[in-house]
Amino acid sequence: MTAAQDTAKRDGPRAAVRLPRTYLAGAVSVAAITAVAIVAFVGLMLRPKTDSGIRVWLLNHTPDQVVIVNPFDGVIEKEFQVADGLRGLTFSRDGGKAYIYNVVDVSNRLSVIDARTYLKEEVIEVDGVPQGIGVFPDNRRLAVILGSKSDFMAGGFDVLDLYEPSRADPRKKKRLYRERDLSLTHKLAVADDGDRIYCIDAKSDKIHVFSLGQGEKVGEINLYGAPEEMLYPRVGNYYYVSVLQHRAIYQLNKATDTVVAVYIYGFVDPERRWSGGKLRHMAVDSEARYLVGTNYEQKTIALWDLKDRGKNDVAWQDVPFYPEVFEGSYRFQLPHYLPVKRVKLKGGYDPNLGYVPGGQQIAVDPLDEYVFVVDDRGALYVYDFLTVLQAEELSTPEPRELVIDLADDTTEIRDIKIAQAAVRSAPDEE
């Protein structure tokens, strides 16, 4: 009998299960580490949310103010005047500059604002009434929709070099390209390749495509209905155009300029075609995973999953037939996609209103923290993006903040854009 067997016989069953001290010490260490990890995880989840630096820029046409909102606190951080007749704004590709255009000054201008300090850096005079802007990827060139000074009809656009003045008039910038063969241009976007320029015209069913390098029109995309809004995200492989007549948002491939999918809010009763509402404004998140849009008539926000579309696709033949859809989205013979989520706007903030205002402009911040919606009364809804994603179908989620200081009879929000966190606003500077 060995010494070990003798010990086992003497000590009984306990000797067979006795563990080395090193094993016991290791087990205690693992348990301790696990407990610490759990505590740390819980602490991380419960810790207060910090201000990421995201800022919302709103253009209030009445009384012509730029309004800067801090969505973390839900407060208006800054209000300042730039010019009369504010119309729209966009940011440079690096987020450092804001370009704001106005439409009723005697001399029509673009104002260049430092996105961090809110200080005006430059004023650029243009040859017409500015009605839309597209920034090129190099941040050096700018495409501007220009309308007639007499009737405001916008027949085209100019492309300007922001760093080289015009030889004829130093107050203006060197013009690189001019297009004047359109009728009523109201939206413009510059492609990621820095060459193609997309325009939609209120009097045309087509998206018009121009080339800066060739200095001419190089194509058009027929949507068989007048485009309303155009979204060309700086992320992803697709851009989007809404057509009110079709109650649809079309998804187009950036490389081929072809329609690849149709997004709808829901089925329309052919006998009650005025019901159901229409899709106008839209936005995507930072990874182009989700498309969000407002339905003004239904007072809702709709959300489509762009990566997992199959669970909500409908064969085009199964979409209820009515003349407008037959003349429009039926022509493409592509799947139609229903939202994965629809949520209602809360409203009720103004006791003098007997209705819930409808949503108009919508935006998602670059960090995917918030969804912003401006309604027709000028109130700004600030939702946690996760709250919208997790909400029940057709529920009314609570906004994180409802900035209602803007909502009065003099409010008219013309545009909303989100400043990047990297260029967060600084304190007031004189």
Sine and cosine of phi, psi and omega as CSV:
sin_phi,cos_phi,sin_psi,cos_psi,sin_omega,cos_omega
0.00,0.00,0.72,-0.69,0.00,-1.00
-0.98,0.19,0.23,-0.97,0.03,-1.00
-0.88,0.47,-0.61,0.79,0.00,-1.00
-0.92,0.40,-0.65,0.76,-0.01,-1.00
-0.92,0.39,-0.63,0.78,0.03,-1.00
-0.88,0.47,-0.65,0.76,0.02,-1.00
-0.91,0.42,-0.68,0.74,0.00,-1.00
-0.89,0.45,-0.64,0.77,-0.02,-1.00
-0.92,0.40,-0.63,0.78,-0.04,-1.00
-0.95,0.30,-0.66,0.75,-0.09,-1.00
-1.00,0.02,-0.22,0.98,0.03,-1.00
0.98,0.20,-0.35,-0.94,-0.10,-1.00
-0.87,0.50,-0.45,0.89,-0.05,-1.00
-0.86,0.50,-0.57,0.82,-0.04,-1.00
-0.92,0.40,-0.47,0.88,-0.03,-1.00
-0.96,0.30,-0.41,0.91,-0.06,-1.00
-0.93,-0.38,0.08,1.00,0.00,-1.00
-0.92,0.39,0.77,-0.64,-0.06,-1.00
-0.98,-0.19,0.55,-0.84,0.05,-1.00
-0.88,0.48,0.49,-0.87,0.00,-1.00
-0.89,0.45,-0.55,0.84,0.01,-1.00
-0.91,0.41,-0.58,0.81,0.03,-1.00
-0.91,0.42,-0.71,0.70,-0.01,-1.00
-0.88,0.47,-0.65,0.76,0.02,-1.00
-0.90,0.45,-0.64,0.77,0.02,-1.00
-0.90,0.43,-0.66,0.75,0.00,-1.00
-0.89,0.45,-0.67,0.74,0.04,-1.00
-0.88,0.47,-0.66,0.75,0.00,-1.00
-0.89,0.46,-0.70,0.72,0.01,-1.00
-0.88,0.48,-0.69,0.72,0.00,-1.00
-0.89,0.46,-0.66,0.75,0.00,-1.00
-0.91,0.42,-0.70,0.72,0.00,-1.00
-0.89,0.45,-0.66,0.75,0.02,-1.00
-0.88,0.47,-0.68,0.73,0.01,-1.00
-0.89,0.46,-0.68,0.73,0.03,-1.00
-0.89,0.46,-0.66,0.75,0.00,-1.00
-0.89,0.46,-0.66,0.75,0.02,-1.00
-0.90,0.43,-0.71,0.71,0.02,-1.00
-0.87,0.49,-0.68,0.73,0.00,-1.00
-0.90,0.44,-0.66,0.75,0.00,-1.00
-0.90,0.44,-0.72,0.69,0.02,-1.00
-0.87,0.49,-0.67,0.74,0.03,-1.00
-0.89,0.46,-0.63,0.78,0.02,-1.00
-0.90,0.44,-0.66,0.75,-0.03,-1.00
-0.94,0.34,-0.52,0.85,-0.10,-1.00
-0.99,-0.10,-0.11,0.99,-0.07,-1.00
-0.93,0.38,0.50,-0.87,-0.03,-1.00
-0.88,0.47,0.64,-0.77,0.05,-1.00
-0.94,0.34,0.68,-0.74,-0.04,-1.00
-0.97,-0.23,0.36,-0.93,0.01,-1.00
-0.94,0.34,0.89,-0.46,-0.05,-1.00
-0.99,0.12,-0.18,0.98,-0.02,-1.00
0.99,-0.11,-0.03,1.00,0.04,-1.00
-0.91,0.42,0.69,-0.73,0.05,-1.00
-0.73,-0.68,0.62,-0.79,0.00,-1.00
-0.98,-0.19,0.80,-0.61,0.07,-1.00
-0.97,-0.24,0.83,-0.56,0.05,-1.00
-0.87,-0.50,0.62,-0.79,0.14,-0.99
-0.97,-0.24,0.92,-0.39,0.06,-1.00
-0.99,-0.14,0.96,-0.27,-0.07,-1.00
-0.89,0.45,-0.43,0.90,0.06,-1.00
-0.82,-0.57,0.97,-0.23,0.31,0.95
-0.96,-0.30,0.80,0.60,0.06,-1.00
0.84,0.54,0.86,0.51,0.02,-1.00
-0.83,-0.56,0.53,-0.85,0.25,-0.97
-1.00,-0.02,0.80,-0.60,-0.05,-1.00
-0.90,-0.43,0.83,-0.56,0.01,-1.00
-0.96,-0.29,0.83,-0.55,-0.05,-1.00
-0.91,-0.41,0.72,-0.70,0.14,-0.99
-1.00,-0.04,0.96,-0.28,-0.07,-1.00
-0.94,0.35,-0.38,0.93,0.00,-1.00
-0.91,0.41,-0.69,0.72,0.01,-1.00
-1.00,-0.09,-0.27,0.96,-0.05,-1.00
0.94,0.35,0.54,0.84,-0.04,-1.00
-0.83,-0.56,0.44,-0.90,0.11,-0.99
-0.98,0.18,0.89,-0.46,-0.10,-0.99
-1.00,0.02,-0.48,0.88,-0.09,-1.00
-0.35,-0.94,0.62,-0.78,0.15,-0.99
-0.72,-0.70,0.74,-0.67,0.03,-1.00
-0.45,-0.89,0.41,-0.91,0.00,-1.00
-0.99,-0.13,0.60,-0.80,0.02,-1.00
-0.91,-0.42,-0.79,0.61,-0.02,-1.00
-0.26,-0.97,0.14,-0.99,0.06,-1.00
-0.98,0.21,0.50,-0.86,0.13,-0.99
0.93,0.37,0.70,0.71,0.00,-1.00
-0.85,0.52,0.69,-0.72,-0.08,-1.00
-0.86,-0.51,-0.70,0.71,-0.06,-1.00
-0.22,-0.98,0.17,-0.98,0.02,-1.00
-0.50,-0.87,0.35,-0.94,0.15,-0.99
-0.47,-0.88,0.29,-0.96,0.02,-1.00
-0.96,-0.28,0.45,-0.90,0.16,-0.99
-0.89,0.46,0.31,-0.95,-0.05,-1.00
-0.88,0.47,-0.48,0.88,0.02,-1.00
-1.00,0.02,-0.02,1.00,0.06,-1.00
0.98,0.18,0.02,1.00,-0.10,-1.00
-0.99,0.16,-0.40,0.92,-0.06,-1.00
-0.79,-0.62,0.56,-0.83,0.12,-0.99
-0.93,-0.38,0.74,-0.67,0.05,-1.00
-0.95,-0.30,0.88,-0.48,-0.05,-1.00
-0.88,-0.47,0.76,-0.65,-0.02,-1.00
-0.88,-0.48,0.52,-0.85,-0.04,-1.00
-0.76,-0.65,0.33,-0.95,-0.25,-0.97
-0.84,-0.54,-0.06,1.00,-0.10,-1.00
-0.84,-0.55,0.03,1.00,0.07,-1.00
-0.91,0.42,0.43,-0.90,0.05,-1.00
-0.86,0.52,-0.71,0.71,0.13,-0.99
-0.96,-0.27,0.82,-0.57,-0.11,-0.99
-0.99,0.15,0.72,-0.70,-0.20,-0.98
-0.61,-0.80,0.32,-0.95,0.22,-0.97
-0.91,-0.42,0.70,-0.72,0.06,-1.00
-0.96,-0.28,0.74,-0.68,0.01,-1.00
-0.97,-0.23,0.88,-0.48,-0.09,-1.00
-0.90,-0.43,0.69,-0.72,0.13,-0.99
-0.94,0.35,0.86,-0.51,-0.10,-0.99
-0.95,0.33,-0.24,0.97,0.01,-1.00
-1.00,-0.04,-0.69,0.72,-0.10,-1.00
-0.98,-0.18,-0.26,0.97,-0.07,-1.00
0.94,0.35,0.26,0.97,0.01,-1.00
-1.00,0.08,0.61,-0.79,0.03,-1.00
-0.97,0.23,0.83,-0.55,-0.03,-1.00
-1.00,-0.09,-0.56,0.83,-0.14,-0.99
-0.31,-0.95,0.45,-0.89,0.14,-0.99
-0.83,-0.55,0.79,-0.62,-0.06,-1.00
-0.91,-0.41,0.85,-0.53,0.07,-1.00
-0.99,0.11,0.59,-0.81,-0.03,-1.00
-0.76,-0.65,0.29,-0.96,-0.10,-1.00
-1.00,-0.04,0.91,0.42,0.00,-1.00
0.54,-0.84,-0.08,-1.00,0.00,-1.00
-1.00,0.02,0.93,-0.37,-0.05,-1.00
-0.93,0.36,0.76,-0.65,-0.06,-1.00
-0.73,-0.68,0.16,0.99,0.04,-1.00
0.04,-1.00,0.49,-0.87,-0.06,-1.00
-0.69,-0.73,0.61,-0.79,0.17,-0.99
-0.72,-0.69,0.80,-0.59,-0.03,-1.00
-0.99,-0.11,0.71,-0.70,0.03,-1.00
-0.98,0.20,0.42,-0.91,-0.05,-1.00
-0.86,0.52,-0.45,0.89,-0.03,-1.00
-0.99,0.14,-0.02,1.00,-0.01,-1.00
0.88,0.48,0.19,0.98,-0.02,-1.00
-0.98,-0.20,-0.43,0.90,-0.08,-1.00
-0.87,-0.50,0.45,-0.89,-0.07,-1.00
-0.66,-0.75,0.75,-0.66,0.12,-0.99
-0.98,-0.19,0.74,-0.67,-0.09,-1.00
-0.78,-0.62,0.84,-0.54,0.15,-0.99
-0.95,0.33,0.76,-0.65,-0.05,-1.00
-0.81,-0.59,0.75,-0.66,0.01,-1.00
-0.95,-0.31,0.25,-0.97,0.04,-1.00
-0.92,0.40,0.61,-0.79,0.03,-1.00
-0.96,0.27,-0.26,0.97,-0.02,-1.00
-1.00,-0.05,-0.72,0.69,-0.05,-1.00
-0.85,-0.52,0.06,1.00,0.05,-1.00
0.91,0.41,0.09,1.00,0.03,-1.00
-0.93,0.37,0.82,-0.57,-0.09,-1.00
-0.99,-0.14,0.97,-0.23,-0.05,-1.00
-1.00,-0.02,0.09,1.00,0.00,-1.00
0.22,-0.98,-0.47,-0.88,-0.10,-0.99
-0.46,-0.89,0.29,-0.96,0.16,-0.99
-0.88,-0.47,0.53,-0.85,0.17,-0.99
-0.95,-0.33,0.82,-0.57,-0.09,-1.00
-0.91,-0.42,0.55,-0.83,0.15,-0.99
-1.00,-0.02,0.92,-0.39,-0.11,-0.99
-0.95,0.32,-0.24,0.97,-0.09,-1.00
-0.94,-0.35,0.05,1.00,-0.01,-1.00
-0.75,-0.66,0.86,-0.51,-0.02,-1.00
-0.96,0.27,0.35,-0.94,0.08,-1.00
-0.95,0.31,0.66,-0.75,0.04,-1.00
-0.93,0.36,-0.54,0.84,-0.04,-1.00
-0.97,0.26,-0.57,0.82,-0.06,-1.00
-0.53,-0.85,0.97,-0.24,-0.07,-1.00
-0.88,0.48,-0.28,0.96,0.04,-1.00
-0.96,0.26,-0.23,0.97,-0.02,-1.00
-0.94,-0.35,0.18,-0.98,0.01,-1.00
-0.98,-0.21,0.40,-0.92,0.02,-1.00
-0.89,0.46,0.77,-0.64,0.01,-1.00
-1.00,0.02,0.80,-0.60,-0.02,-1.00
-0.99,-0.13,-0.44,0.90,-0.06,-1.00
-0.31,-0.95,0.62,-0.79,0.06,-1.00
-0.74,-0.67,0.70,-0.71,0.05,-1.00
-0.80,-0.60,0.77,-0.63,-0.04,-1.00
-0.68,-0.73,0.43,0.90,-0.06,-1.00
-0.98,-0.22,0.24,0.97,0.05,-1.00
-0.99,-0.16,0.09,-1.00,-0.07,-1.00
-0.95,-0.30,-0.84,0.54,-0.05,-1.00
-0.62,-0.79,0.94,0.34,-0.03,-1.00
-0.92,0.38,0.76,-0.65,0.01,-1.00
-0.71,-0.70,-0.11,0.99,0.11,-0.99
-0.60,-0.80,0.56,-0.83,-0.05,-1.00
-0.55,-0.83,0.58,-0.81,0.07,-1.00
-0.58,-0.82,0.52,-0.85,0.03,-1.00
-0.95,-0.31,0.74,-0.67,-0.05,-1.00
-0.95,0.32,0.30,-0.96,0.02,-1.00
-0.90,0.44,-0.39,0.92,-0.01,-1.00
-0.98,0.21,-0.09,1.00,0.02,-1.00
0.95,0.32,0.24,0.97,-0.01,-1.00
-0.84,-0.54,-0.77,0.63,-0.06,-1.00
-0.97,0.25,0.63,-0.78,0.04,-1.00
-0.81,-0.59,0.82,-0.57,-0.02,-1.00
-0.97,-0.24,0.71,-0.71,0.05,-1.00
-0.75,-0.66,0.62,-0.78,0.19,-0.98
-0.90,-0.44,0.62,-0.79,-0.13,-0.99
-0.86,-0.51,0.74,-0.67,-0.04,-1.00
-0.90,0.45,-0.29,0.96,-0.02,-1.00
-0.95,-0.31,0.35,0.94,-0.04,-1.00
-0.65,-0.76,0.51,-0.86,0.08,-1.00
-1.00,0.05,0.05,1.00,-0.19,-0.98
-0.92,-0.40,0.42,-0.91,0.27,-0.96
-1.00,-0.06,0.82,-0.57,-0.03,-1.00
-0.99,-0.11,0.72,-0.69,-0.08,-1.00
-0.89,-0.46,0.81,-0.59,-0.01,-1.00
-0.86,-0.51,0.40,-0.92,0.04,-1.00
-0.89,-0.45,0.82,-0.57,0.07,-1.00
-0.92,0.39,-0.68,0.74,-0.03,-1.00
-0.89,0.46,-0.66,0.75,-0.01,-1.00
-1.00,0.05,-0.29,0.96,0.04,-1.00
0.92,0.39,0.59,0.81,-0.03,-1.00
-0.29,-0.96,0.17,-0.99,0.07,-1.00
-0.96,0.29,0.72,-0.69,-0.07,-1.00
-0.87,-0.49,-0.05,1.00,0.02,-1.00
0.06,-1.00,0.10,-1.00,0.09,-1.00
-0.44,-0.90,0.47,-0.88,0.01,-1.00
-0.86,-0.51,0.89,-0.46,-0.05,-1.00
-1.00,0.07,0.85,-0.52,0.06,-1.00
-0.97,-0.24,-0.02,1.00,0.07,-1.00
0.87,0.49,0.45,0.90,0.05,-1.00
-0.09,-1.00,0.52,-0.85,-0.10,-1.00
-0.92,0.40,0.86,-0.52,0.05,-1.00
-0.91,0.42,0.60,-0.80,0.00,-1.00
-0.97,-0.24,-0.82,0.57,-0.01,-1.00
-0.77,-0.64,0.45,-0.89,0.03,-1.00
-0.74,-0.68,0.73,-0.69,0.04,-1.00
-0.83,-0.55,0.90,-0.45,0.07,-1.00
-0.90,-0.43,1.00,-0.01,-0.08,-1.00
-0.92,0.39,0.43,-0.90,0.07,-1.00
-1.00,0.09,0.08,1.00,0.08,-1.00
-0.79,-0.61,0.39,-0.92,0.09,-1.00
0.99,0.11,0.06,-1.00,-0.09,-1.00
-0.96,-0.27,0.16,0.99,-0.11,-0.99
-0.70,-0.71,0.39,-0.92,0.20,-0.98
-0.79,-0.61,0.17,-0.99,-0.24,-0.97
-0.68,-0.74,0.62,-0.79,0.02,-1.00
-0.67,-0.74,0.75,-0.66,0.04,-1.00
-0.99,-0.14,0.58,-0.81,0.07,-1.00
-0.79,-0.61,0.93,-0.38,-0.08,-1.00
-0.87,0.49,-0.69,0.73,-0.06,-1.00
-0.84,0.54,-0.57,0.82,-0.04,-1.00
-1.00,-0.07,-0.09,1.00,-0.05,-1.00
0.80,0.60,0.69,0.73,-0.15,-0.99
-0.60,-0.80,0.39,-0.92,0.19,-0.98
-0.90,-0.43,0.81,-0.59,0.01,-1.00
-0.99,-0.10,0.67,-0.74,0.06,-1.00
-0.97,-0.24,0.81,-0.59,-0.04,-1.00
-0.86,-0.50,0.58,-0.81,0.02,-1.00
-0.97,0.23,0.78,-0.63,-0.02,-1.00
-0.90,0.43,-0.55,0.84,-0.07,-1.00
-0.98,0.20,-0.60,0.80,-0.12,-0.99
-0.94,-0.35,-0.19,0.98,-0.06,-1.00
0.84,0.54,0.61,0.79,0.04,-1.00
-0.92,-0.40,0.53,-0.85,0.06,-1.00
-0.96,0.27,0.79,-0.61,-0.05,-1.00
-0.89,-0.46,-0.28,0.96,0.00,-1.00
-0.32,-0.95,0.36,-0.93,0.01,-1.00
-0.80,-0.60,0.79,-0.61,0.00,-1.00
-0.94,-0.35,0.79,-0.61,-0.03,-1.00
-0.82,-0.57,0.36,-0.93,-0.03,-1.00
-0.99,0.16,-0.57,0.82,-0.03,-1.00
0.07,-1.00,0.01,-1.00,0.02,-1.00
-0.98,0.19,0.58,-0.81,0.01,-1.00
-0.97,-0.24,0.74,-0.67,0.09,-1.00
-0.95,0.33,0.90,-0.44,-0.03,-1.00
-0.84,0.54,-0.40,0.92,0.00,-1.00
-1.00,0.06,-0.21,0.98,-0.02,-1.00
-0.69,-0.72,0.89,0.46,-0.15,-0.99
-0.94,0.35,-0.28,0.96,0.02,-1.00
-0.98,0.22,-0.23,0.97,-0.03,-1.00
-1.00,0.03,0.21,-0.98,0.09,-1.00
0.99,-0.11,-0.39,0.92,0.04,-1.00
0.98,0.19,0.07,-1.00,-0.07,-1.00
-0.72,-0.69,0.35,-0.94,0.01,-1.00
-0.98,-0.22,0.76,-0.64,-0.02,-1.00
-0.83,-0.55,-0.97,0.23,-0.11,-0.99
-1.00,0.05,0.48,-0.87,-0.06,-1.00
-0.45,-0.90,0.24,-0.97,0.04,-1.00
-0.38,-0.93,0.30,-0.96,0.11,-0.99
-0.80,-0.59,0.33,-0.94,0.05,-1.00
-0.98,0.18,-0.03,-1.00,-0.14,-0.99
-0.94,0.35,-0.34,0.94,0.00,-1.00
-0.96,-0.29,0.12,0.99,-0.07,-1.00
0.81,0.58,0.62,0.78,0.05,-1.00
-1.00,0.01,-0.61,0.79,-0.05,-1.00
-0.85,-0.53,0.62,-0.78,0.15,-0.99
-0.95,-0.32,0.77,-0.63,0.04,-1.00
-0.85,-0.53,0.56,-0.83,0.00,-1.00
-0.50,-0.86,0.36,-0.93,0.02,-1.00
-0.97,-0.24,0.62,-0.79,0.16,-0.99
-0.93,-0.37,0.97,-0.22,-0.11,-0.99
-0.88,0.47,-0.71,0.70,-0.09,-1.00
-0.93,0.38,-0.58,0.81,-0.02,-1.00
-1.00,0.02,-0.08,1.00,0.01,-1.00
0.86,0.51,0.68,0.73,-0.09,-1.00
-0.72,-0.70,0.23,-0.97,0.19,-0.98
-0.91,-0.41,0.73,-0.69,0.05,-1.00
-0.93,-0.37,0.54,-0.84,-0.03,-1.00
-0.72,-0.69,0.78,-0.63,0.04,-1.00
-0.90,-0.43,0.63,-0.78,0.06,-1.00
-1.00,-0.03,0.94,-0.34,-0.09,-1.00
-0.98,0.21,-0.33,0.95,-0.03,-1.00
-1.00,-0.06,-0.46,0.89,-0.03,-1.00
-0.82,-0.58,0.92,0.39,-0.13,-0.99
-0.99,0.17,-0.38,0.92,-0.17,-0.98
-0.86,0.51,-0.51,0.86,-0.08,-1.00
-0.96,0.28,-0.19,0.98,0.00,-1.00
-0.77,-0.64,0.43,0.90,-0.01,-1.00
-1.00,0.00,0.49,-0.87,0.01,-1.00
-0.74,-0.67,0.77,-0.63,0.07,-1.00
-0.87,0.49,0.64,-0.77,-0.08,-1.00
-0.86,0.51,-0.50,0.87,0.01,-1.00
-0.93,0.38,-0.36,0.93,-0.04,-1.00
-1.00,-0.03,-0.06,1.00,0.07,-1.00
-0.96,0.27,0.78,-0.62,-0.03,-1.00
-0.78,0.63,0.72,-0.70,-0.08,-1.00
-0.98,0.18,0.73,-0.68,0.23,-0.97
-0.40,-0.92,0.39,-0.92,-0.20,-0.98
-0.81,0.58,-0.66,0.75,-0.07,-1.00
-0.90,0.44,-0.67,0.75,0.00,-1.00
-0.96,0.29,-0.53,0.85,0.03,-1.00
-0.91,0.42,-0.65,0.76,0.00,-1.00
-0.98,0.20,-0.16,0.99,-0.05,-1.00
-0.89,-0.45,-0.98,-0.17,-0.18,-0.98
-0.92,0.40,-0.39,0.92,0.08,-1.00
-0.86,0.52,-0.54,0.84,-0.11,-0.99
-0.88,0.48,-0.48,0.88,-0.08,-1.00
-0.99,0.13,-0.30,0.95,0.01,-1.00
0.76,0.64,0.75,0.67,0.01,-1.00
-0.89,-0.46,0.39,-0.92,0.09,-1.00
-0.85,0.52,0.59,-0.81,0.12,-0.99
-0.97,-0.25,0.69,-0.72,-0.08,-1.00
-0.92,-0.39,0.78,-0.63,0.06,-1.00
-1.00,0.04,0.39,-0.92,0.04,-1.00
-0.90,0.43,0.50,-0.87,0.16,-0.99
-1.00,0.08,-0.24,0.97,-0.02,-1.00
-0.40,-0.92,0.65,-0.76,0.16,-0.99
-0.72,-0.70,0.76,-0.65,0.00,-1.00
-0.78,-0.63,0.45,-0.89,-0.07,-1.00
-1.00,-0.09,0.54,-0.84,0.14,-0.99
-0.96,0.28,0.53,-0.85,-0.11,-0.99
-0.97,0.23,-0.79,0.61,-0.07,-1.00
0.89,0.45,-0.29,-0.96,0.07,-1.00
0.98,0.19,0.09,1.00,-0.04,-1.00
-0.99,0.12,-0.33,0.94,-0.03,-1.00
-0.91,-0.41,0.94,-0.34,-0.06,-1.00
-0.90,0.43,-0.27,0.96,0.01,-1.00
-0.99,0.11,-0.12,0.99,0.00,-1.00
-0.99,-0.12,0.74,-0.67,0.05,-1.00
-0.99,-0.14,0.30,0.95,-0.03,-1.00
-0.51,-0.86,0.26,-0.97,0.10,-0.99
-1.00,-0.01,0.87,-0.50,0.01,-1.00
-0.88,0.48,0.50,-0.87,0.00,-1.00
-1.00,0.05,0.52,-0.85,0.01,-1.00
-0.97,0.24,0.57,-0.82,0.05,-1.00
-0.84,-0.54,-0.97,-0.23,-0.03,-1.00
-0.91,0.42,0.54,-0.84,-0.01,-1.00
-0.62,-0.78,0.54,-0.84,-0.02,-1.00
-0.46,-0.89,0.42,-0.91,0.11,-0.99
-0.83,-0.56,0.68,-0.73,-0.05,-1.00
-0.97,0.23,0.31,-0.95,-0.07,-1.00
-0.90,0.44,-0.28,0.96,0.01,-1.00
-0.98,-0.20,0.05,1.00,0.01,-1.00
0.86,0.51,0.54,0.84,0.05,-1.00
-1.00,0.06,-0.59,0.81,-0.15,-0.99
-0.75,-0.66,0.42,-0.91,0.26,-0.97
-0.89,-0.45,0.76,-0.65,-0.04,-1.00
-0.92,-0.40,0.71,-0.71,0.04,-1.00
-0.72,-0.69,0.75,-0.66,0.12,-0.99
-0.96,-0.26,0.77,-0.64,0.00,-1.00
-0.99,-0.13,0.01,-1.00,-0.12,-0.99
-0.96,0.27,-0.05,1.00,0.09,-1.00
-0.97,-0.24,0.00,1.00,0.06,-1.00
1.00,-0.05,0.03,1.00,0.05,-1.00
-0.97,0.23,0.58,-0.82,0.02,-1.00
-0.95,-0.30,0.89,-0.45,0.11,-0.99
-1.00,0.01,0.74,-0.67,0.07,-1.00
-0.88,-0.48,0.93,-0.36,0.01,-1.00
-0.95,-0.31,0.60,-0.80,0.28,-0.96
-0.92,0.39,0.78,-0.62,-0.05,-1.00
-0.84,0.54,-0.64,0.77,-0.01,-1.00
-0.89,0.45,-0.56,0.83,0.03,-1.00
-0.89,0.46,-0.66,0.75,0.02,-1.00
-0.92,0.39,-0.68,0.74,-0.02,-1.00
-0.89,0.46,-0.57,0.82,-0.09,-1.00
-1.00,-0.08,-0.07,1.00,-0.06,-1.00
-0.93,0.38,0.45,-0.89,0.08,-1.00
-0.96,0.28,0.46,-0.89,0.01,-1.00
-0.84,0.55,0.78,-0.63,0.03,-1.00
0.85,0.53,0.43,0.90,0.14,-0.99
-0.99,0.11,0.08,-1.00,0.01,-1.00
-0.87,-0.50,0.99,0.11,-0.05,-1.00
-0.92,0.39,0.50,-0.87,0.05,-1.00
-0.97,0.24,0.79,-0.61,0.11,-0.99
-0.93,0.36,0.48,-0.88,0.09,-1.00
-0.88,0.48,-0.71,0.71,0.05,-1.00
-0.62,-0.79,0.48,-0.88,0.14,-0.99
-0.79,-0.61,0.99,-0.17,-0.07,-1.00
-0.99,0.13,0.98,-0.20,-0.15,-0.99
-0.97,-0.24,0.01,1.00,0.00,-1.00
-0.86,0.50,-0.40,0.92,-0.03,-1.00
-0.99,0.13,-0.32,0.95,-0.17,-0.98
-0.99,0.14,0.99,-0.11,0.13,-0.99
-0.44,-0.90,-0.04,-1.00,-0.13,-0.99
-0.94,0.33,-0.19,0.98,-0.03,-1.00
-0.98,-0.22,0.09,1.00,-0.10,-1.00
-1.00,0.01,0.72,-0.69,0.12,-0.99
-0.54,-0.84,1.00,-0.09,-0.04,-1.00
-0.98,0.22,0.87,-0.50,-0.03,-1.00
-1.00,-0.07,-0.44,0.90,-0.06,-1.00
-0.33,-0.94,0.41,-0.91,0.09,-1.00
-0.64,-0.77,0.76,-0.65,0.07,-1.00
-0.66,-0.75,0.40,-0.91,-0.07,-1.00
-0.93,-0.36,0.83,-0.55,0.05,-1.00
-0.98,0.19,0.65,-0.76,-0.01,-1.00
-0.93,0.38,0.50,-0.87,-0.01,-1.00
-0.89,0.45,-0.49,0.87,-0.05,-1.00
-0.91,0.41,-0.34,0.94,0.00,-1.00
-0.84,-0.54,0.69,0.73,-0.05,-1.00
-0.84,0.54,0.46,-0.89,-0.11,-0.99
-0.90,0.43,0.60,-0.80,0.09,-1.00
-1.00,-0.08,0.23,-0.97,0.09,-1.00
-0.87,0.50,0.28,-0.96,-0.02,-1.00
-0.80,0.60,0.71,-0.71,0.05,-1.00
-0.77,-0.63,0.71,-0.70,0.01,-1.00
-0.99,-0.17,0.00,0.00,0.00,0.00
